[in-house]
């Protein structure tokens, strides 16, 4: 009797789902988006250079003037909604109404929600994960590198960073803790770099201080981009010498560079010739230590000697950076990091969080094509 009942209930559920025209439409649209994303050249032509620039510019025009992050408010609202739904579910469970409630109605609502999120996320920004990207635009031959390649690029980055460190003024750079000055310089960098790389043109800025900055250390974020509102958010509690790199990285996401290594490389391109020495320092600081990490991962035994050659300012900032991270470590952060690692893997970045350090592959390819003087 129970077996016949279960089979009958299952058939009725399937029939009910098939009669839901909206759900079928959403699932069909999601499938079409997935099929469209499989061809990077098609995504680059029709989406990255077609729909996305118009849509992202519209979002920035509509929301860029707001002094707060609307996207952060949406995240808070979504969290409250989720908590309310979980509480409702637990109440139903306590009243032993679970079997009735977990019928096709709940399943249909869940599928609709997932389909809506998938469609909006990809149409508003997510398809950029599947584009050809910056390597295609610059005709770079990005391929596996050797330890010799790593040592060469690390040596150039060492020279650039030490040169910037010698010119950096500790008191003057504190001005970048003022968001208006920081954001204005990042915007200026992109306006200047478009003369060399027109595809990096950035108009109608939408950059915000994150509402979550006071608790950002619990989640381990320095900045993030909201794909639903087109806003770039910065954790304003980060050490001042890290902020320029993070800012230009998030602007790169706004311009359609989804993958973290590509956004980091665009951040480098935007600020390597900045008229603000602190922006140049921030870029080379981030990339130098990414290169050092890659050297260590590839068995380089010269790292200690290289670090002892660094300018005292670099070593002092490195110690401040390390102390900041240790001081803000907590039990929540590893779970958030694991979640984001899985998110990156699901979005065409199979190495997860390690994708950030893969920017070195782009730097090596750029060096080989243009020479050390251009790095």
C-alpha positions as a LaTeX table, in Angstrom:
\begin{tabular}{lrrr}
\hline
Residue & $x$ (\AA) & $y$ (\AA) & $z$ (\AA) \\
\hline
Unk1 & 0.00 & 0.00 & 0.00 \\
Unk2 & 2.76 & 2.45 & 0.95 \\
Unk3 & 4.69 & 1.61 & $-2.22$ \\
Unk4 & 1.65 & 2.24 & $-4.41$ \\
Unk5 & 1.00 & 5.49 & $-2.56$ \\
Unk6 & 4.58 & 6.69 & $-3.02$ \\
Unk7 & 4.55 & 5.87 & $-6.73$ \\
Unk8 & 1.24 & 7.65 & $-7.17$ \\
Unk9 & 2.49 & 10.71 & $-5.25$ \\
Unk10 & 5.64 & 10.79 & $-7.35$ \\
Unk11 & 3.68 & 10.63 & $-10.62$ \\
Unk12 & 1.37 & 13.40 & $-9.44$ \\
Unk13 & 4.40 & 15.54 & $-8.52$ \\
Unk14 & 5.96 & 15.08 & $-11.95$ \\
Unk15 & 2.67 & 15.89 & $-13.68$ \\
Unk16 & 2.26 & 19.01 & $-11.56$ \\
Unk17 & 5.78 & 20.17 & $-12.41$ \\
Unk18 & 5.22 & 19.61 & $-16.11$ \\
Unk19 & 2.04 & 21.70 & $-15.96$ \\
Unk20 & 3.96 & 24.63 & $-14.42$ \\
Unk21 & 4.58 & 26.69 & $-17.55$ \\
Unk22 & 6.64 & 29.37 & $-15.79$ \\
Unk23 & 8.97 & 26.78 & $-14.32$ \\
Unk24 & 9.39 & 25.05 & $-17.67$ \\
Unk25 & 10.16 & 28.39 & $-19.31$ \\
Unk26 & 12.76 & 29.26 & $-16.67$ \\
Unk27 & 14.45 & 25.87 & $-16.89$ \\
Unk28 & 14.50 & 26.09 & $-20.69$ \\
Unk29 & 16.03 & 29.57 & $-20.55$ \\
Unk30 & 18.65 & 28.40 & $-18.05$ \\
Unk31 & 19.55 & 25.52 & $-20.36$ \\
Unk32 & 19.91 & 27.87 & $-23.33$ \\
Unk33 & 22.20 & 30.14 & $-21.30$ \\
Unk34 & 24.34 & 27.15 & $-20.34$ \\
Unk35 & 24.62 & 26.01 & $-23.96$ \\
Unk36 & 25.47 & 29.56 & $-25.03$ \\
Unk37 & 28.26 & 29.75 & $-22.43$ \\
Unk38 & 30.09 & 26.73 & $-23.87$ \\
Unk39 & 31.59 & 28.79 & $-26.72$ \\
Unk40 & 34.00 & 31.42 & $-25.39$ \\
Unk41 & 34.24 & 33.27 & $-28.72$ \\
Unk42 & 30.46 & 33.54 & $-28.89$ \\
Unk43 & 30.30 & 34.85 & $-25.32$ \\
Unk44 & 33.05 & 37.39 & $-26.04$ \\
Unk45 & 31.35 & 38.71 & $-29.17$ \\
Unk46 & 27.66 & 38.72 & $-28.30$ \\
Unk47 & 27.72 & 39.14 & $-24.53$ \\
Unk48 & 30.97 & 40.76 & $-23.35$ \\
Unk49 & 30.99 & 43.22 & $-26.26$ \\
Unk50 & 27.25 & 43.09 & $-26.87$ \\
Unk51 & 24.75 & 42.99 & $-24.01$ \\
Unk52 & 27.02 & 43.35 & $-20.98$ \\
Unk53 & 28.53 & 46.84 & $-21.59$ \\
Unk54 & 25.09 & 48.34 & $-22.02$ \\
Unk55 & 23.64 & 46.54 & $-19.01$ \\
Unk56 & 26.56 & 47.21 & $-16.66$ \\
Unk57 & 26.75 & 50.88 & $-17.64$ \\
Unk58 & 23.02 & 51.23 & $-16.98$ \\
Unk59 & 23.37 & 49.72 & $-13.51$ \\
Unk60 & 26.28 & 52.02 & $-12.66$ \\
Unk61 & 24.39 & 55.09 & $-13.87$ \\
Unk62 & 21.30 & 54.14 & $-11.85$ \\
Unk63 & 23.10 & 53.20 & $-8.64$ \\
Unk64 & 26.52 & 54.83 & $-8.74$ \\
Unk65 & 25.27 & 58.08 & $-7.23$ \\
Unk66 & 23.97 & 56.39 & $-4.07$ \\
Unk67 & 26.28 & 57.02 & $-1.09$ \\
Unk68 & 25.69 & 53.47 & 0.17 \\
Unk69 & 25.77 & 50.00 & $-1.35$ \\
Unk70 & 22.33 & 48.88 & $-2.46$ \\
Unk71 & 23.82 & 45.47 & $-3.16$ \\
Unk72 & 24.81 & 45.08 & 0.49 \\
Unk73 & 21.25 & 45.89 & 1.53 \\
Unk74 & 19.98 & 43.26 & $-0.89$ \\
Unk75 & 22.34 & 40.70 & 0.65 \\
Unk76 & 21.06 & 41.59 & 4.13 \\
Unk77 & 17.46 & 41.27 & 2.93 \\
Unk78 & 18.22 & 37.90 & 1.33 \\
Unk79 & 19.77 & 36.68 & 4.58 \\
Unk80 & 16.73 & 37.77 & 6.61 \\
Unk81 & 14.44 & 36.08 & 4.06 \\
Unk82 & 16.45 & 32.86 & 4.29 \\
Unk83 & 16.35 & 32.86 & 8.10 \\
Unk84 & 12.58 & 33.42 & 8.04 \\
Unk85 & 12.09 & 30.52 & 5.62 \\
Unk86 & 14.27 & 28.20 & 7.69 \\
Unk87 & 12.33 & 29.17 & 10.81 \\
Unk88 & 9.06 & 28.43 & 9.03 \\
Unk89 & 10.40 & 25.08 & 7.91 \\
Unk90 & 11.42 & 24.17 & 11.47 \\
Unk91 & 7.96 & 25.09 & 12.78 \\
Unk92 & 6.34 & 22.89 & 10.18 \\
Unk93 & 8.72 & 20.09 & 11.08 \\
Unk94 & 7.82 & 20.46 & 14.77 \\
Unk95 & 4.11 & 20.15 & 13.91 \\
Unk96 & 4.75 & 16.93 & 11.95 \\
Unk97 & 3.43 & 18.50 & 8.75 \\
Unk98 & 6.67 & 17.86 & 6.88 \\
Unk99 & 5.40 & 15.13 & 4.60 \\
Unk100 & 2.56 & 17.27 & 3.30 \\
Unk101 & 4.65 & 20.40 & 2.95 \\
Unk102 & 7.50 & 18.67 & 1.14 \\
Unk103 & 5.30 & 17.99 & $-1.83$ \\
Unk104 & 5.50 & 19.39 & $-5.29$ \\
Unk105 & 4.67 & 22.94 & $-4.10$ \\
Unk106 & 7.91 & 23.25 & $-2.14$ \\
Unk107 & 9.95 & 21.62 & $-4.90$ \\
Unk108 & 8.44 & 23.90 & $-7.51$ \\
Unk109 & 9.21 & 27.01 & $-5.47$ \\
Unk110 & 12.77 & 25.87 & $-4.91$ \\
Unk111 & 13.36 & 25.16 & $-8.59$ \\
Unk112 & 11.88 & 28.51 & $-9.58$ \\
Unk113 & 14.14 & 30.35 & $-7.13$ \\
Unk114 & 17.29 & 28.55 & $-8.30$ \\
Unk115 & 16.40 & 29.11 & $-11.95$ \\
Unk116 & 15.75 & 32.83 & $-11.39$ \\
Unk117 & 19.07 & 33.30 & $-9.57$ \\
Unk118 & 20.98 & 31.39 & $-12.27$ \\
Unk119 & 19.40 & 33.38 & $-15.10$ \\
Unk120 & 19.76 & 36.83 & $-13.52$ \\
Unk121 & 23.32 & 36.14 & $-12.33$ \\
Unk122 & 24.48 & 35.03 & $-15.77$ \\
Unk123 & 22.66 & 37.71 & $-17.77$ \\
Unk124 & 23.83 & 40.51 & $-15.48$ \\
Unk125 & 27.46 & 39.39 & $-15.25$ \\
Unk126 & 28.17 & 35.68 & $-14.77$ \\
Unk127 & 28.61 & 34.82 & $-18.45$ \\
Unk128 & 31.90 & 36.74 & $-18.31$ \\
Unk129 & 33.39 & 33.69 & $-16.60$ \\
Unk130 & 33.21 & 31.97 & $-19.99$ \\
Unk131 & 34.62 & 34.70 & $-22.24$ \\
Unk132 & 38.01 & 34.52 & $-24.01$ \\
Unk133 & 39.36 & 37.24 & $-21.75$ \\
Unk134 & 42.43 & 39.42 & $-21.41$ \\
Unk135 & 44.87 & 36.87 & $-22.86$ \\
Unk136 & 42.87 & 36.91 & $-26.09$ \\
Unk137 & 42.68 & 40.72 & $-26.14$ \\
Unk138 & 46.45 & 41.09 & $-25.68$ \\
Unk139 & 47.34 & 38.06 & $-27.82$ \\
Unk140 & 49.23 & 36.48 & $-24.92$ \\
Unk141 & 50.48 & 32.91 & $-25.10$ \\
Unk142 & 49.61 & 31.83 & $-21.55$ \\
Unk143 & 51.01 & 28.37 & $-20.87$ \\
Unk144 & 52.68 & 26.38 & $-18.07$ \\
Unk145 & 55.84 & 28.07 & $-16.83$ \\
Unk146 & 59.15 & 26.82 & $-15.49$ \\
Unk147 & 60.97 & 27.69 & $-12.28$ \\
Unk148 & 63.35 & 29.75 & $-14.41$ \\
Unk149 & 60.38 & 31.77 & $-15.70$ \\
Unk150 & 59.19 & 32.30 & $-12.13$ \\
Unk151 & 62.58 & 33.49 & $-10.96$ \\
Unk152 & 62.84 & 35.93 & $-13.83$ \\
Unk153 & 59.44 & 37.54 & $-13.27$ \\
Unk154 & 59.95 & 37.59 & $-9.49$ \\
Unk155 & 63.28 & 39.36 & $-9.98$ \\
Unk156 & 61.68 & 42.08 & $-12.11$ \\
Unk157 & 58.84 & 42.51 & $-9.61$ \\
Unk158 & 61.42 & 42.73 & $-6.82$ \\
Unk159 & 63.17 & 45.60 & $-8.59$ \\
Unk160 & 59.93 & 47.46 & $-9.29$ \\
Unk161 & 58.66 & 47.05 & $-5.73$ \\
Unk162 & 61.91 & 48.19 & $-4.12$ \\
Unk163 & 62.00 & 51.23 & $-6.42$ \\
Unk164 & 58.46 & 52.20 & $-5.44$ \\
Unk165 & 59.16 & 51.59 & $-1.76$ \\
Unk166 & 62.04 & 54.06 & $-1.85$ \\
Unk167 & 59.65 & 56.80 & $-3.08$ \\
Unk168 & 56.68 & 56.04 & $-0.85$ \\
Unk169 & 55.94 & 58.39 & 2.05 \\
Unk170 & 54.33 & 56.70 & 5.07 \\
Unk171 & 52.37 & 59.78 & 6.12 \\
Unk172 & 51.27 & 60.81 & 2.64 \\
Unk173 & 49.86 & 57.43 & 1.73 \\
Unk174 & 47.51 & 57.58 & 4.72 \\
Unk175 & 45.46 & 59.98 & 2.60 \\
Unk176 & 44.25 & 56.89 & 0.75 \\
Unk177 & 42.27 & 55.98 & 3.86 \\
Unk178 & 39.92 & 58.73 & 2.68 \\
Unk179 & 37.61 & 56.90 & 0.32 \\
Unk180 & 36.99 & 59.89 & $-1.91$ \\
Unk181 & 40.68 & 60.27 & $-2.74$ \\
Unk182 & 41.21 & 56.54 & $-3.08$ \\
Unk183 & 38.27 & 56.03 & $-5.43$ \\
Unk184 & 39.11 & 59.11 & $-7.48$ \\
Unk185 & 42.65 & 57.85 & $-8.10$ \\
Unk186 & 41.43 & 54.43 & $-9.18$ \\
Unk187 & 39.01 & 56.02 & $-11.64$ \\
Unk188 & 41.80 & 58.27 & $-12.94$ \\
Unk189 & 44.08 & 55.28 & $-13.51$ \\
Unk190 & 41.48 & 53.59 & $-15.70$ \\
Unk191 & 40.80 & 56.78 & $-17.63$ \\
Unk192 & 44.51 & 57.03 & $-18.43$ \\
Unk193 & 45.09 & 53.40 & $-19.33$ \\
Unk194 & 42.32 & 53.38 & $-21.94$ \\
Unk195 & 44.67 & 55.35 & $-24.23$ \\
Unk196 & 46.85 & 52.24 & $-24.35$ \\
Unk197 & 44.10 & 49.66 & $-23.94$ \\
Unk198 & 40.74 & 51.05 & $-25.15$ \\
Unk199 & 38.88 & 47.97 & $-23.91$ \\
Unk200 & 39.66 & 49.08 & $-20.31$ \\
Unk201 & 37.57 & 52.24 & $-20.63$ \\
Unk202 & 35.64 & 52.79 & $-17.38$ \\
Unk203 & 32.73 & 55.22 & $-17.37$ \\
Unk204 & 29.97 & 55.99 & $-14.85$ \\
Unk205 & 31.81 & 54.72 & $-11.74$ \\
Unk206 & 29.96 & 52.86 & $-9.01$ \\
Unk207 & 32.36 & 52.22 & $-6.11$ \\
Unk208 & 31.19 & 51.89 & $-2.51$ \\
Unk209 & 32.62 & 51.24 & 0.94 \\
Unk210 & 31.23 & 47.91 & 2.08 \\
Unk211 & 28.60 & 48.06 & 4.82 \\
Unk212 & 30.18 & 44.86 & 6.12 \\
Unk213 & 33.65 & 46.39 & 6.60 \\
Unk214 & 33.44 & 46.30 & 10.45 \\
Unk215 & 32.89 & 42.52 & 10.32 \\
Unk216 & 34.75 & 41.83 & 7.09 \\
Unk217 & 37.52 & 39.97 & 8.91 \\
Unk218 & 35.01 & 37.26 & 9.85 \\
Unk219 & 34.52 & 36.53 & 6.16 \\
Unk220 & 38.06 & 37.17 & 4.97 \\
Unk221 & 37.20 & 39.57 & 2.16 \\
Unk222 & 39.10 & 42.67 & 1.10 \\
Unk223 & 36.66 & 43.66 & $-1.65$ \\
Unk224 & 33.96 & 42.17 & $-3.82$ \\
Unk225 & 31.74 & 42.88 & $-6.80$ \\
Unk226 & 27.96 & 42.58 & $-6.69$ \\
Unk227 & 26.79 & 41.11 & $-10.02$ \\
Unk228 & 23.16 & 41.98 & $-9.38$ \\
Unk229 & 23.69 & 45.73 & $-8.86$ \\
Unk230 & 26.99 & 46.31 & $-10.68$ \\
Unk231 & 28.57 & 47.91 & $-7.59$ \\
Unk232 & 32.21 & 47.44 & $-6.54$ \\
Unk233 & 32.63 & 47.23 & $-2.76$ \\
Unk234 & 35.82 & 47.76 & $-0.75$ \\
Unk235 & 36.57 & 46.61 & 2.78 \\
Unk236 & 37.76 & 49.92 & 4.21 \\
Unk237 & 39.38 & 48.26 & 7.24 \\
Unk238 & 42.18 & 46.74 & 5.15 \\
Unk239 & 45.73 & 48.12 & 5.55 \\
Unk240 & 46.12 & 51.23 & 3.40 \\
Unk241 & 48.88 & 49.79 & 1.18 \\
Unk242 & 46.54 & 46.97 & 0.03 \\
Unk243 & 43.57 & 49.13 & $-0.90$ \\
Unk244 & 44.68 & 50.42 & $-4.35$ \\
Unk245 & 45.23 & 46.93 & $-5.73$ \\
Unk246 & 41.89 & 45.70 & $-4.36$ \\
Unk247 & 40.05 & 48.75 & $-5.69$ \\
Unk248 & 41.38 & 48.37 & $-9.24$ \\
Unk249 & 40.77 & 44.61 & $-9.05$ \\
Unk250 & 37.06 & 45.15 & $-8.31$ \\
Unk251 & 36.77 & 47.75 & $-11.08$ \\
Unk252 & 38.19 & 45.10 & $-13.42$ \\
Unk253 & 35.29 & 42.84 & $-12.42$ \\
Unk254 & 32.91 & 45.66 & $-13.32$ \\
Unk255 & 34.49 & 45.80 & $-16.78$ \\
Unk256 & 33.63 & 42.15 & $-17.34$ \\
Unk257 & 36.72 & 40.26 & $-16.18$ \\
Unk258 & 35.18 & 37.49 & $-14.12$ \\
Unk259 & 38.12 & 35.25 & $-13.31$ \\
Unk260 & 40.21 & 36.36 & $-10.36$ \\
Unk261 & 43.58 & 36.00 & $-12.10$ \\
Unk262 & 42.38 & 38.12 & $-15.02$ \\
Unk263 & 40.97 & 40.81 & $-12.71$ \\
Unk264 & 44.31 & 40.94 & $-10.89$ \\
Unk265 & 46.19 & 41.27 & $-14.17$ \\
Unk266 & 43.89 & 44.10 & $-15.30$ \\
Unk267 & 44.44 & 45.76 & $-11.91$ \\
Unk268 & 48.16 & 45.63 & $-12.67$ \\
Unk269 & 47.72 & 47.07 & $-16.18$ \\
Unk270 & 45.60 & 49.93 & $-14.86$ \\
Unk271 & 48.06 & 51.10 & $-12.21$ \\
Unk272 & 51.58 & 50.16 & $-13.32$ \\
Unk273 & 52.05 & 53.68 & $-14.75$ \\
Unk274 & 49.85 & 55.52 & $-12.26$ \\
Unk275 & 50.99 & 59.02 & $-11.29$ \\
Unk276 & 50.35 & 57.98 & $-7.69$ \\
Unk277 & 53.36 & 56.11 & $-6.30$ \\
Unk278 & 51.23 & 54.42 & $-3.64$ \\
Unk279 & 49.06 & 52.81 & $-6.31$ \\
Unk280 & 52.14 & 51.51 & $-8.12$ \\
Unk281 & 53.54 & 50.26 & $-4.83$ \\
Unk282 & 50.31 & 48.45 & $-3.96$ \\
Unk283 & 50.20 & 46.70 & $-7.33$ \\
Unk284 & 53.80 & 45.51 & $-7.20$ \\
Unk285 & 53.50 & 44.53 & $-3.53$ \\
Unk286 & 50.59 & 42.21 & $-4.28$ \\
Unk287 & 52.14 & 40.70 & $-7.39$ \\
Unk288 & 55.62 & 40.26 & $-5.86$ \\
Unk289 & 54.32 & 38.22 & $-2.95$ \\
Unk290 & 52.06 & 36.22 & $-5.28$ \\
Unk291 & 55.20 & 35.40 & $-7.26$ \\
Unk292 & 57.08 & 34.50 & $-4.06$ \\
Unk293 & 54.25 & 32.15 & $-3.10$ \\
Unk294 & 54.44 & 30.48 & $-6.50$ \\
Unk295 & 58.23 & 30.17 & $-6.18$ \\
Unk296 & 57.81 & 28.44 & $-2.83$ \\
Unk297 & 55.18 & 26.11 & $-4.26$ \\
Unk298 & 57.61 & 25.17 & $-7.05$ \\
Unk299 & 60.54 & 24.43 & $-4.76$ \\
Unk300 & 62.60 & 27.61 & $-5.19$ \\
Unk301 & 65.38 & 27.73 & $-2.57$ \\
Unk302 & 66.38 & 31.35 & $-3.16$ \\
Unk303 & 63.32 & 32.97 & $-1.55$ \\
Unk304 & 65.05 & 33.72 & 1.75 \\
Unk305 & 67.89 & 35.53 & 0.03 \\
Unk306 & 65.45 & 37.48 & $-2.12$ \\
Unk307 & 63.36 & 38.59 & 0.87 \\
Unk308 & 66.45 & 39.81 & 2.73 \\
Unk309 & 67.10 & 42.15 & $-0.21$ \\
Unk310 & 63.74 & 43.86 & 0.09 \\
Unk311 & 63.42 & 47.51 & 1.11 \\
Unk312 & 62.73 & 48.01 & 4.86 \\
Unk313 & 59.32 & 49.52 & 4.01 \\
Unk314 & 58.30 & 46.35 & 2.19 \\
Unk315 & 59.38 & 44.19 & 5.11 \\
Unk316 & 57.55 & 46.45 & 7.58 \\
Unk317 & 54.37 & 46.33 & 5.48 \\
Unk318 & 54.69 & 42.58 & 5.15 \\
Unk319 & 54.87 & 42.26 & 8.92 \\
Unk320 & 51.86 & 44.56 & 9.34 \\
Unk321 & 49.99 & 42.51 & 6.76 \\
Unk322 & 50.82 & 39.26 & 8.56 \\
Unk323 & 49.84 & 40.70 & 11.95 \\
Unk324 & 46.58 & 42.00 & 10.51 \\
Unk325 & 45.65 & 38.57 & 9.14 \\
Unk326 & 46.58 & 36.72 & 12.31 \\
Unk327 & 44.77 & 39.25 & 14.48 \\
Unk328 & 41.58 & 38.85 & 12.45 \\
Unk329 & 41.62 & 35.07 & 12.10 \\
Unk330 & 38.52 & 33.32 & 13.45 \\
Unk331 & 36.52 & 30.10 & 13.24 \\
Unk332 & 34.04 & 31.40 & 10.67 \\
Unk333 & 36.54 & 32.46 & 8.00 \\
Unk334 & 37.69 & 28.94 & 6.94 \\
Unk335 & 34.09 & 27.96 & 6.17 \\
Unk336 & 33.53 & 31.13 & 4.15 \\
Unk337 & 36.80 & 30.53 & 2.30 \\
Unk338 & 35.79 & 26.95 & 1.52 \\
Unk339 & 32.41 & 28.14 & 0.23 \\
Unk340 & 34.04 & 30.73 & $-2.03$ \\
Unk341 & 36.61 & 28.19 & $-3.21$ \\
Unk342 & 33.75 & 25.93 & $-4.37$ \\
Unk343 & 31.99 & 28.91 & $-5.96$ \\
Unk344 & 35.08 & 29.67 & $-8.05$ \\
Unk345 & 35.42 & 26.02 & $-9.10$ \\
Unk346 & 31.79 & 26.01 & $-10.24$ \\
Unk347 & 32.44 & 29.14 & $-12.32$ \\
Unk348 & 35.14 & 27.97 & $-14.69$ \\
Unk349 & 38.04 & 28.37 & $-12.25$ \\
Unk350 & 39.03 & 24.77 & $-11.44$ \\
Unk351 & 41.80 & 25.75 & $-9.02$ \\
Unk352 & 39.45 & 27.67 & $-6.75$ \\
Unk353 & 41.13 & 30.18 & $-4.44$ \\
Unk354 & 44.51 & 29.32 & $-5.98$ \\
Unk355 & 43.27 & 31.12 & $-9.11$ \\
Unk356 & 44.36 & 34.43 & $-7.55$ \\
Unk357 & 48.03 & 33.42 & $-7.77$ \\
Unk358 & 47.62 & 32.29 & $-11.37$ \\
Unk359 & 47.98 & 35.95 & $-12.34$ \\
Unk360 & 51.70 & 35.14 & $-12.48$ \\
Unk361 & 51.12 & 33.07 & $-15.63$ \\
Unk362 & 49.71 & 36.17 & $-17.33$ \\
Unk363 & 52.67 & 38.27 & $-16.15$ \\
Unk364 & 55.16 & 35.74 & $-17.50$ \\
Unk365 & 53.38 & 35.65 & $-20.86$ \\
Unk366 & 53.31 & 39.46 & $-20.93$ \\
Unk367 & 57.03 & 39.63 & $-20.09$ \\
Unk368 & 57.95 & 37.14 & $-22.81$ \\
Unk369 & 55.98 & 39.08 & $-25.40$ \\
Unk370 & 56.98 & 42.63 & $-24.45$ \\
Unk371 & 60.22 & 42.36 & $-22.51$ \\
Unk372 & 61.20 & 43.14 & $-18.91$ \\
Unk373 & 61.08 & 46.91 & $-19.50$ \\
Unk374 & 57.30 & 46.74 & $-20.01$ \\
Unk375 & 56.71 & 44.93 & $-16.74$ \\
\hline
\end{tabular}
